[in-house]
Amino acid sequence: MDAHVQIIVHGMVQGVGFRYFVFREAQQLNLRGYVKNVPTGEVEITAEGDRGMLEELIKKVRVGPRFADIEDLAIEWKKVQGLFQLFEIY
């Protein structure tokens, strides 16, 4: 079953390789969508794929890469849009 999730990651997540970490994890989980920095200092993740794989991504994002400091995640499940062919870094 396909699902769509938007995640806003709060904390020390810019300048620590966080987007590349998410990119690698999303590719391994066969997800589609993107990850990007937000001007206010957060990272936004929009992903589509199997619900179980999206939940696995959320678990990995809660931990993050070694130099990140994750304070909070804002998670919003949405209707699948089907706009993405692959996972990208913006």
C-alpha positions, 0 to 999 in steps of 0.5 A: 500500500502506498502512503505519503508523509511530510516530515519537518525535522527540528534541531541541529540538522543543517550543515551536518550531512543530514540531507545526504543521510536521508537521501541514502536511507530513502533510496535503500527503502525504495521511497520517492520524494525529496529532502531539502533545507528550510530557511528557518533551519529545519529540514523538510522531507516529503516521501511516498512509498510503502507505509512500512518503509516510510515508518522505517524512514521515520525511525531512522530520521529520529536518530539521524547521522552522527553530528545531527541533534534531532529535537523534534519531528512534525509528521503529517500523513497525506493523500498519495500524490504520485508526483515523484519518480525517485528520491532527490536532494534539493 
